[in-house]
Amino acid sequence: MGKVVSSVEINAPSSRVFSLVCDLEKVVEFMPPGWEVNVRKLFEGPVKAGSQFHVKIKKGLLTINYVEEVMSIDEEKEIYSISIEGFNFKSLKWILDPVEEGTRLIKEVEFKMPYSFIGLLIEKVWAEDAFKRTGEEWLKNIKKHLET
């Protein structure tokens, strides 16, 4: 299983950062160019444990569909979700740490490619690097948005 951790310090209070990362329909707007992401809420009201989203991601010829469920949410500190149906990325965790000038936003993704020699090779050679690069650029875009 692969794990990628990316982080950025944002000159904004944790309440503002948390509000954005809780809004999956909004936060995906800051994905790097070339990624087409559609998110649909499968619930009413605010995000809480048990909230589910249908996610469709396209990049080039690659299309990924899955349902993501929020497993736990700790106000202004952490959101933890897992894929429960479709592409099995495993888990996504947003962690917010207060720092002197605002908030450190940490994004942790755990993923597993389909079982096979090719899947394991793709996981090690391509997926970890792709998740890392995309995550870092995504966080830079979030930072830019929240600091303007």
C-alpha positions as CSV (number, residue, x, y, z in Angstrom):
1,M,0.0,0.0,0.0
2,G,1.3,3.5,-0.9
3,K,1.1,6.5,1.4
4,V,1.7,10.1,0.3
5,V,1.8,13.1,2.7
6,S,1.8,16.7,1.6
7,S,1.6,19.8,3.6
8,V,1.6,23.6,3.4
9,E,1.4,26.5,5.8
10,I,-1.4,28.9,5.1
11,N,-1.7,32.4,6.5
12,A,-5.4,31.9,7.5
13,P,-7.2,30.8,10.7
14,S,-8.0,27.1,11.0
15,S,-11.7,27.8,11.0
16,R,-11.4,29.2,7.4
17,V,-9.2,26.4,6.2
18,F,-11.5,23.8,7.8
19,S,-14.5,25.3,6.2
20,L,-12.9,24.9,2.7
21,V,-11.7,21.4,3.1
22,C,-15.0,20.3,4.5
23,D,-16.7,21.5,1.3
24,L,-15.5,18.7,-1.1
25,E,-17.5,20.2,-3.9
26,K,-15.5,23.5,-3.5
27,V,-12.1,22.2,-2.6
28,V,-11.8,20.1,-5.8
29,E,-11.9,23.4,-7.7
30,F,-8.3,23.9,-6.7
31,M,-7.0,20.7,-8.3
32,P,-4.1,21.2,-10.7
33,P,-4.8,21.9,-14.4
34,G,-5.6,18.8,-16.4
35,W,-7.8,17.2,-13.8
36,E,-11.5,17.2,-14.3
37,V,-13.2,16.4,-11.0
38,N,-17.0,16.2,-10.3
39,V,-18.3,15.8,-6.8
40,R,-21.9,15.2,-5.8
41,K,-23.2,15.2,-2.2
42,L,-25.2,12.1,-1.3
43,F,-26.6,13.7,1.9
44,E,-28.4,16.8,3.1
45,G,-27.0,19.3,5.7
46,P,-23.5,19.8,7.0
47,V,-20.6,17.3,6.6
48,K,-20.5,14.9,9.5
49,A,-19.4,11.3,10.1
50,G,-21.3,9.1,7.7
51,S,-21.6,11.8,5.0
52,Q,-21.0,10.4,1.5
53,F,-19.9,11.9,-1.8
54,H,-19.9,10.4,-5.3
55,V,-16.6,11.4,-6.9
56,K,-15.6,11.2,-10.6
57,I,-12.1,12.1,-11.6
58,K,-10.8,12.3,-15.2
59,K,-7.3,13.0,-16.5
60,G,-6.6,12.2,-20.1
61,L,-7.9,8.7,-20.8
62,L,-8.1,7.8,-17.1
63,T,-11.5,7.9,-15.4
64,I,-12.0,7.0,-11.7
65,N,-15.4,6.7,-10.0
66,Y,-15.9,6.1,-6.3
67,V,-18.0,6.8,-3.3
68,E,-16.2,8.5,-0.4
69,E,-17.5,8.4,3.2
70,V,-16.5,10.6,6.0
71,M,-15.5,8.3,8.9
72,S,-14.6,11.0,11.5
73,I,-14.5,14.7,11.7
74,D,-13.0,16.8,14.5
75,E,-14.0,20.4,14.2
76,E,-11.1,22.6,12.9
77,K,-8.6,19.7,13.4
78,E,-9.1,16.7,11.2
79,I,-11.3,15.1,8.6
80,Y,-10.9,11.4,7.8
81,S,-12.6,9.6,4.9
82,I,-12.4,6.3,3.0
83,S,-13.5,5.0,-0.4
84,I,-16.3,2.6,0.2
85,E,-17.3,1.8,-3.4
86,G,-15.5,1.9,-6.7
87,F,-11.8,2.8,-7.0
88,N,-10.2,1.8,-3.8
89,F,-7.9,4.7,-2.9
90,K,-8.2,3.6,0.8
91,S,-8.2,6.8,2.8
92,L,-7.9,10.6,2.7
93,K,-7.0,12.6,5.8
94,W,-6.9,16.4,6.1
95,I,-5.1,17.5,9.3
96,L,-5.0,21.1,10.5
97,D,-2.3,22.2,12.9
98,P,-2.2,25.8,14.2
99,V,1.1,27.6,13.6
100,E,2.3,31.0,14.5
101,E,1.1,32.6,11.2
102,G,-2.0,30.6,10.6
103,T,-2.6,26.9,9.9
104,R,-0.5,24.0,8.6
105,L,-2.7,21.9,6.3
106,I,-1.6,18.3,5.9
107,K,-3.1,15.9,3.3
108,E,-2.5,12.2,3.7
109,V,-3.6,9.7,1.1
110,E,-3.3,6.0,1.4
111,F,-3.9,3.9,-1.7
112,K,-3.7,0.5,-3.2
113,M,-3.6,-0.4,-6.8
114,P,-5.4,-3.5,-8.0
115,Y,-3.6,-6.7,-7.1
116,S,-1.2,-7.9,-9.8
117,F,2.4,-7.5,-10.6
118,I,1.5,-4.7,-13.0
119,G,-0.6,-3.0,-10.2
120,L,2.2,-3.2,-7.7
121,L,4.7,-1.9,-10.3
122,I,2.3,1.1,-11.2
123,E,1.9,1.8,-7.5
124,K,5.6,2.1,-6.9
125,V,6.8,3.6,-10.1
126,W,3.9,6.0,-11.1
127,A,1.1,6.4,-8.5
128,E,3.2,7.5,-5.5
129,D,4.9,10.2,-7.5
130,A,1.6,11.3,-9.2
131,F,-0.2,11.5,-5.9
132,K,2.7,13.5,-4.4
133,R,3.0,16.0,-7.2
134,T,-0.8,16.5,-7.5
135,G,-1.2,16.8,-3.7
136,E,1.6,19.5,-3.5
137,E,0.1,21.5,-6.3
138,W,-3.4,21.2,-4.9
139,L,-2.3,22.5,-1.5
140,K,-0.4,25.4,-3.2
141,N,-3.6,26.3,-5.0
142,I,-5.7,26.1,-1.7
143,K,-3.1,28.3,0.0
144,K,-3.2,30.9,-2.8
145,H,-7.0,31.0,-2.6
146,L,-7.2,31.3,1.2
147,E,-4.4,34.0,1.4
148,T,-6.0,36.3,-1.2
